Amino acid sequence: MAGNSFGTLFRVTTFGESHGRALGTVVDGCPSGVRIDKNEIQTALDRRKPGAAIGGKQNIAATSRNEADCVEILSGIVEGMSTGTPIALIIQNTSQRSTDYDNLKNTFRPGHADFTYAQKYGVRDWRGGGRSSGRETASRVAAGTIAAAFLKTLGVTATAYTIRAAGIACTERDMAVIEQNALRACDGAAAKKMEAKIAELRANGESTGGIVECTVCGVHAGLGEPVFDKLDAELAKAVMSIGAVKGIEFGSGFSAADALGSMNNDMMRAQNGTPVFLSNNAGGILGGISNGNDIVFRAAIKPVPSISKMQKTVCEQSDASESAATHEAAKAQTAGGTAQETADDSALKQARDSAFADSELVIAGRHDVCLCPRIVPVIEAMANIVLADMALRARCARA
C-alpha cells in the first residue's frame, strides 16, 4: 500500500492497524548526536492516547478505550543519543475489542473510510478501520517526538491548541492553560463551556468538531523549497493527511478574501538594522518560505463519524461477495486470458456494482465525542516532521 512514508531527508514511515498486534514507525534521516529521551516520547504518546487525563481531569471528549501505548525503541538510539541510522519504534496494541465491530464486516459506516477502502482494494480491515483508524496517529506522534528533539537544537517549538469546539470559540490565547483543561483549549472560560456542551452531546449520542490552531516559534527565515515543496504546501499536506482534518488556513487565512491589500500586507520596518514585520497576516510564510515570524495555521476538525444514533447506510450482500470470491479463485487456476473470461469479468463487475442493499446502523463500542484535544499532539507532530525535513533541506540550499 503506497503512501505510508512522508518527508525527503527526514523521512517517516508508519505501519500497523488499529486492531492488529502493534503500531510502529521508522524515522530515517535524523542526524546523529541528537539527544532523545524515551520518557519524552512516552509523554507525547500519553497526551494522544485514549483514556488519558488532561490537567488532572478525565478527558470527557475521548473514547474510553484504554491503551497503555508503551513505546519500545528497536534501533537507532544508543544511550539516549541518535546514531544517524534508522530509528525504529513500536507500540503494542493491548486493548482491542474487535467484537465491537462484528456488525461492520459487510456494512459501511457513514463518514468513515470503509466504503472507499473496499472500493480501492477489494478488501478491508473492518476491525476499527485498520490503517484508516485514528489510532494510526500514535506512530506519527512517536516520530514527531524525534523531529522535535532535533528541532530543539535549533530553538524551534510547535504548540497546538483548541480554539473552537462544539460551536464555542476561544476569545483569548493563554498558552499556560492549554494543558489545564480537557479540551486543550487556550481559553479556560471557553473550555468550561465546551466541556458542558460535549457532555450534553455524549448523553444524546452525538459528536462534534472544532478548530485546532498551531503556532511554531523560533523558525528563522529561509525554510521552504519552491516551487512545489513550499513550506505551507508541505505543512498543508502533512496536516491534511490526518484523517479528521477537512481544511487548513495560514495566517489571516480565508478572511484575506475580504481584505484589502493595504490591510493584508505585512509591512516591514528596520529595527537595529534587522527587518521586522508589523503584522503576521501571512502566517510566517511568504512565497512558500519562512519569513522569520511565528508560523501560524489552523485546521478544521470534522465531527467524529462514529455516533450511537441510527444512520442510513448500505451493506454488501453476502451472496454477491461469495460469488465474487468463487470467480476469482477459478480465474487463478486458469492460465492466459480468453474472451469468455473478459465477459465474465464484465458481468462480475456489474454484479459487484449492484451488490449493495439499504441498511441502517447504530455504531456500538468506545468512541470519541470531539477529537480536538487528542488531535493537538498529532498536529504538533506533523508540523515538527515537516520543519525537521525543511531544516535539513535548507542546509543544502546555499554554501
C-alpha positions as CSV (number, residue, x, y, z in Angstrom):
1,M,0.0,0.0,0.0
2,A,1.6,3.2,-1.1
3,G,1.5,6.5,0.8
4,N,2.9,5.2,4.1
5,S,6.1,7.4,4.0
6,F,6.5,11.2,4.4
7,G,9.4,13.5,4.1
8,T,12.5,13.8,1.9
9,L,15.7,14.0,4.1
10,F,13.9,13.5,7.4
11,R,11.7,10.6,6.3
12,V,9.0,8.9,8.4
13,T,7.2,5.6,7.6
14,T,4.4,4.2,9.8
15,F,2.9,0.7,9.9
16,G,0.2,-1.2,11.8
17,E,-3.5,-1.3,12.2
18,S,-6.0,-0.3,14.9
19,H,-6.7,-3.9,16.0
20,G,-3.5,-5.5,14.8
21,R,-0.7,-6.6,17.2
22,A,1.2,-3.3,17.1
23,L,1.8,0.1,15.5
24,G,5.2,1.4,14.7
25,T,7.3,3.9,12.8
26,V,10.7,4.1,11.2
27,V,12.4,7.5,11.2
28,D,15.2,7.7,8.7
29,G,17.5,10.8,8.3
30,C,17.6,12.1,11.9
31,P,21.2,13.4,12.3
32,S,23.5,11.7,14.7
33,G,24.2,13.3,18.1
34,V,20.6,14.3,18.9
35,R,19.7,13.6,22.5
36,I,16.5,11.6,22.5
37,D,14.7,10.9,25.8
38,K,12.4,7.8,25.8
39,N,10.4,9.5,28.5
40,E,9.6,12.4,26.2
41,I,8.4,10.0,23.6
42,Q,6.2,8.3,26.1
43,T,4.9,11.7,27.4
44,A,3.9,12.7,23.9
45,L,2.1,9.3,23.4
46,D,0.3,9.7,26.7
47,R,-1.0,13.1,25.5
48,R,-2.6,11.5,22.5
49,K,-3.7,8.1,23.9
50,P,-7.3,7.3,24.7
51,G,-8.4,7.4,28.3
52,A,-5.7,9.9,29.2
53,A,-6.5,12.7,31.8
54,I,-5.7,16.3,30.9
55,G,-4.9,18.8,33.6
56,G,-5.8,16.3,36.2
57,K,-9.3,15.8,34.7
58,Q,-10.7,12.9,32.7
59,N,-11.0,13.8,29.0
60,I,-14.7,13.7,28.6
61,A,-14.4,14.2,24.8
62,A,-12.4,11.0,24.3
63,T,-13.2,7.3,23.9
64,S,-13.0,5.0,26.9
65,R,-10.6,2.6,25.1
66,N,-7.6,2.5,27.5
67,E,-4.4,1.7,25.7
68,A,-1.0,1.8,27.6
69,D,0.8,3.0,24.4
70,C,4.1,2.0,25.8
71,V,6.9,2.7,23.3
72,E,9.8,0.4,22.7
73,I,12.9,1.6,20.9
74,L,14.2,-1.0,18.5
75,S,17.1,0.7,16.8
76,G,18.9,4.0,16.0
77,I,19.4,5.2,19.6
78,V,22.3,4.3,21.9
79,E,22.5,5.6,25.5
80,G,19.9,8.3,24.7
81,M,21.7,9.6,21.6
82,S,20.7,9.2,17.9
83,T,23.3,7.3,15.9
84,G,22.3,8.6,12.4
85,T,20.9,5.2,11.5
86,P,17.1,4.5,11.1
87,I,15.2,4.8,14.4
88,A,12.5,2.2,14.8
89,L,9.8,2.5,17.4
90,I,7.0,0.1,18.2
91,I,3.8,0.4,20.3
92,Q,1.9,-2.8,21.2
93,N,-1.9,-2.8,21.0
94,T,-3.3,-4.1,24.3
95,S,-7.0,-3.0,24.5
96,Q,-8.6,-4.2,21.3
97,R,-12.2,-5.3,21.3
98,S,-12.7,-6.4,17.8
99,T,-16.1,-7.9,18.6
100,D,-17.4,-4.3,18.9
101,Y,-17.1,-4.3,15.1
102,D,-18.6,-7.7,14.2
103,N,-21.7,-6.0,12.7
104,L,-19.5,-4.0,10.3
105,K,-18.0,-6.8,8.3
106,N,-20.4,-6.1,5.4
107,T,-21.8,-2.7,6.5
108,F,-20.2,0.6,5.8
109,R,-20.1,3.3,8.5
110,P,-21.2,6.8,7.3
111,G,-18.3,9.3,7.5
112,H,-15.6,6.6,7.7
113,A,-13.3,5.2,5.0
114,D,-14.9,1.8,5.0
115,F,-16.5,2.2,1.6
116,T,-13.6,3.8,-0.2
117,Y,-11.1,1.3,1.1
118,A,-13.3,-1.5,-0.1
119,Q,-13.7,0.1,-3.5
120,K,-9.9,0.6,-3.8
121,Y,-8.6,-2.7,-2.5
122,G,-11.5,-5.1,-2.7
123,V,-10.8,-6.0,0.9
124,R,-10.7,-4.0,4.1
125,D,-9.9,-4.4,7.8
126,W,-13.3,-3.9,9.4
127,R,-11.9,-4.1,13.0
128,G,-11.9,-0.4,13.8
129,G,-10.9,0.7,10.3
130,G,-7.4,-0.8,10.1
131,R,-4.9,1.8,8.7
132,S,-7.7,4.4,8.3
133,S,-8.3,4.5,12.1
134,G,-7.2,7.5,14.1
135,R,-5.1,5.0,16.1
136,E,-2.5,5.1,13.3
137,T,-1.6,8.6,14.5
138,A,0.2,7.1,17.6
139,S,3.0,6.3,15.2
140,R,3.1,9.8,13.9
141,V,3.3,11.2,17.4
142,A,6.2,8.9,18.2
143,A,8.1,10.0,15.1
144,G,7.2,13.7,15.7
145,T,9.0,13.5,19.1
146,I,12.2,12.5,17.3
147,A,11.7,15.5,15.0
148,A,11.0,17.8,18.0
149,A,14.2,16.7,19.7
150,F,16.2,17.7,16.6
151,L,14.3,21.0,16.3
152,K,15.1,21.7,19.9
153,T,18.7,22.0,19.0
154,L,17.6,24.8,16.6
155,G,15.4,26.6,19.1
156,V,12.2,25.7,17.2
157,T,9.0,24.6,19.1
158,A,5.4,23.9,17.8
159,T,2.4,24.3,20.1
160,A,-1.1,23.4,19.1
161,Y,-4.3,24.1,21.0
162,T,-8.1,24.1,20.5
163,I,-9.6,27.5,19.6
164,R,-13.1,26.2,18.8
165,A,-15.1,23.2,19.7
166,A,-18.8,22.3,19.9
167,G,-19.6,25.7,18.3
168,I,-17.9,27.6,21.1
169,A,-14.9,29.8,20.3
170,C,-11.9,30.9,22.5
171,T,-11.7,34.7,22.9
172,E,-8.2,34.8,24.2
173,R,-5.0,32.8,23.8
174,D,-3.4,31.9,27.0
175,M,-0.8,29.1,26.4
176,A,-0.5,28.5,30.2
177,V,-4.0,26.9,30.3
178,I,-3.7,24.6,27.4
179,E,-2.8,21.5,29.5
180,Q,-5.1,22.6,32.3
181,N,-8.4,21.7,30.7
182,A,-9.9,18.7,29.0
183,L,-10.2,20.3,25.6
184,R,-6.6,21.6,25.5
185,A,-8.2,25.0,24.7
186,C,-6.3,28.3,25.0
187,D,-9.1,29.9,26.9
188,G,-10.1,28.5,30.3
189,A,-13.5,30.1,30.4
190,A,-14.4,28.9,26.9
191,A,-13.1,25.4,27.8
192,K,-15.7,25.1,30.6
193,K,-18.5,25.9,28.2
194,M,-17.1,23.4,25.6
195,E,-16.9,20.7,28.3
196,A,-20.6,21.3,29.3
197,K,-21.7,21.1,25.7
198,I,-19.7,18.0,24.9
199,A,-21.2,16.2,28.0
200,E,-24.6,17.1,26.6
201,L,-23.7,15.7,23.2
202,R,-22.4,12.5,24.6
203,A,-25.6,11.9,26.5
204,N,-27.5,12.4,23.2
205,G,-25.3,10.0,21.3
206,E,-23.9,12.8,19.2
207,S,-20.4,14.1,18.3
208,T,-18.9,17.4,17.3
209,G,-15.9,19.0,15.6
210,G,-13.8,22.1,16.1
211,I,-10.7,24.1,15.1
212,V,-7.1,23.5,16.3
213,E,-4.5,26.2,15.8
214,C,-0.8,25.7,15.8
215,T,1.9,28.3,16.5
216,V,5.5,27.5,15.6
217,C,8.2,29.7,17.3
218,G,11.9,30.1,16.6
219,V,11.9,29.3,12.8
220,H,14.4,31.5,11.0
221,A,13.8,33.0,7.6
222,G,14.6,30.8,4.7
223,L,12.9,27.4,5.2
224,G,10.9,26.1,2.3
225,E,11.5,24.6,-1.1
226,P,9.8,26.4,-4.0
227,V,8.0,25.8,-6.3
228,F,6.1,22.6,-5.5
229,D,7.6,22.0,-2.0
230,K,6.6,25.3,-0.4
231,L,6.7,25.3,3.4
232,D,3.0,26.0,3.6
233,A,2.2,23.4,0.9
234,E,4.2,20.7,2.8
235,L,2.6,21.7,6.1
236,A,-0.9,21.6,4.5
237,K,-0.2,18.1,3.1
238,A,1.1,16.9,6.4
239,V,-1.9,18.2,8.4
240,M,-4.5,17.2,5.8
241,S,-3.1,13.7,5.9
242,I,-4.6,13.4,9.4
243,G,-7.9,11.6,8.9
244,A,-10.2,14.0,10.7
245,V,-8.8,17.2,9.2
246,K,-11.0,18.8,6.5
247,G,-9.4,22.2,6.0
248,I,-6.4,24.3,6.8
249,E,-5.6,28.0,6.6
250,F,-2.4,30.1,7.3
251,G,-2.3,33.5,9.0
252,S,-5.3,35.5,8.1
253,G,-6.5,32.6,6.0
254,F,-9.9,32.8,4.3
255,S,-10.6,36.2,5.8
256,A,-7.9,37.5,3.4
257,A,-10.5,37.1,0.6
258,D,-12.5,40.0,2.0
259,A,-9.5,42.2,2.9
260,L,-7.7,45.0,1.0
261,G,-4.1,44.7,0.1
262,S,-3.2,47.6,2.3
263,M,-4.8,45.7,5.2
264,N,-3.5,42.2,4.5
265,N,0.1,43.0,3.5
266,D,2.6,42.6,6.4
267,M,4.5,45.8,6.2
268,M,8.1,46.0,7.3
269,R,10.5,48.3,9.2
270,A,14.1,48.0,10.2
271,Q,14.9,47.7,13.9
272,N,18.6,47.9,14.8
273,G,19.3,47.0,11.2
274,T,17.1,43.9,11.2
275,P,13.9,43.7,9.2
276,V,10.7,43.4,11.3
277,F,7.2,42.7,10.2
278,L,4.5,44.9,11.7
279,S,1.8,42.1,11.4
280,N,1.6,38.4,10.6
281,N,-1.3,38.0,8.2
282,A,0.9,35.7,6.1
283,G,1.2,33.3,9.0
284,G,5.0,33.4,8.9
285,I,5.4,32.2,5.3
286,L,5.9,34.2,2.1
287,G,6.3,32.6,-1.3
288,G,6.4,29.2,0.4
289,I,9.5,30.3,2.5
290,S,9.5,31.1,6.2
291,N,10.0,34.9,6.9
292,G,11.1,34.7,10.5
293,N,7.7,35.4,12.0
294,D,5.9,32.8,14.0
295,I,4.2,30.2,11.7
296,V,0.5,30.1,12.5
297,F,-2.0,27.8,10.9
298,R,-5.5,26.5,11.8
299,A,-7.0,23.1,11.0
300,A,-10.7,22.3,10.8
301,I,-11.6,19.0,12.5
302,K,-14.8,17.2,11.5
303,P,-17.3,15.7,13.9
304,V,-16.4,12.2,15.0
305,P,-18.4,10.0,12.5
306,S,-19.0,7.1,15.0
307,I,-22.2,8.1,16.8
308,S,-24.8,5.9,18.6
309,K,-27.7,7.4,16.7
310,M,-29.4,5.4,13.9
311,Q,-27.8,6.2,10.5
312,K,-28.7,5.2,7.0
313,T,-26.1,3.3,5.0
314,V,-25.6,0.3,2.7
315,C,-24.3,-3.2,3.2
316,E,-22.7,-5.8,0.9
317,Q,-25.0,-8.7,0.1
318,S,-23.1,-11.8,1.2
319,D,-24.2,-14.0,-1.8
320,A,-22.6,-11.5,-4.2
321,S,-19.4,-11.4,-2.2
322,E,-19.2,-15.2,-2.1
323,S,-19.8,-15.5,-5.9
324,A,-17.0,-12.9,-6.4
325,A,-14.6,-14.9,-4.3
326,T,-15.5,-18.1,-6.2
327,H,-15.0,-16.4,-9.5
328,E,-11.6,-15.0,-8.5
329,A,-10.5,-18.5,-7.3
330,A,-11.5,-20.0,-10.7
331,K,-9.6,-17.3,-12.6
332,A,-6.4,-18.0,-10.6
333,Q,-6.5,-21.7,-11.8
334,T,-6.9,-20.7,-15.5
335,A,-3.7,-19.8,-17.5
336,G,-4.0,-17.0,-20.0
337,G,-7.0,-14.8,-20.9
338,T,-10.0,-15.7,-23.0
339,A,-12.9,-13.8,-24.4
340,Q,-15.2,-15.7,-22.1
341,E,-13.1,-14.6,-19.1
342,T,-13.4,-11.0,-20.3
343,A,-17.2,-11.4,-20.5
344,D,-17.2,-13.0,-17.1
345,D,-15.2,-10.1,-15.6
346,S,-17.7,-7.6,-17.0
347,A,-20.6,-9.5,-15.6
348,L,-18.8,-9.8,-12.2
349,K,-18.2,-6.0,-12.2
350,Q,-21.8,-5.4,-12.9
351,A,-22.8,-7.8,-10.1
352,R,-20.4,-6.1,-7.7
353,D,-21.8,-2.7,-8.5
354,S,-25.3,-3.9,-7.7
355,A,-24.3,-6.0,-4.7
356,F,-25.3,-3.4,-2.1
357,A,-28.6,-3.1,-0.2
358,D,-30.0,-0.4,2.0
359,S,-29.3,-0.8,5.7
360,E,-29.4,1.0,9.0
361,L,-26.7,1.2,11.6
362,V,-26.1,2.1,15.2
363,I,-22.4,2.1,16.0
364,A,-21.5,0.4,19.3
365,G,-18.2,0.4,21.1
366,R,-16.0,3.1,22.5
367,H,-15.6,6.4,20.6
368,D,-14.6,10.0,21.0
369,V,-17.1,12.8,21.0
370,C,-14.7,15.5,19.9
371,L,-11.3,14.8,18.5
372,C,-9.7,18.2,19.1
373,P,-7.8,17.5,22.4
374,R,-6.3,14.3,21.1
375,I,-5.5,15.7,17.7
376,V,-3.5,18.5,19.2
377,P,-0.3,16.4,19.7
378,V,-0.8,14.9,16.3
379,I,-0.8,18.3,14.6
380,E,2.3,19.2,16.6
381,A,4.0,16.0,15.5
382,M,3.3,16.6,11.8
383,A,4.4,20.2,12.0
384,N,7.7,19.0,13.6
385,I,8.3,16.4,11.0
386,V,7.9,18.9,8.2
387,L,10.1,21.5,9.9
388,A,12.8,19.0,10.6
389,D,12.8,17.9,7.0
390,M,12.9,21.5,5.8
391,A,15.7,22.4,8.2
392,L,17.8,19.6,6.8
393,R,17.0,20.6,3.2
394,A,17.8,24.2,3.9
395,R,21.4,23.1,4.7
396,C,21.8,22.0,1.1
397,A,20.5,25.3,-0.5
398,R,23.5,27.5,-0.1
399,A,27.2,27.4,0.6
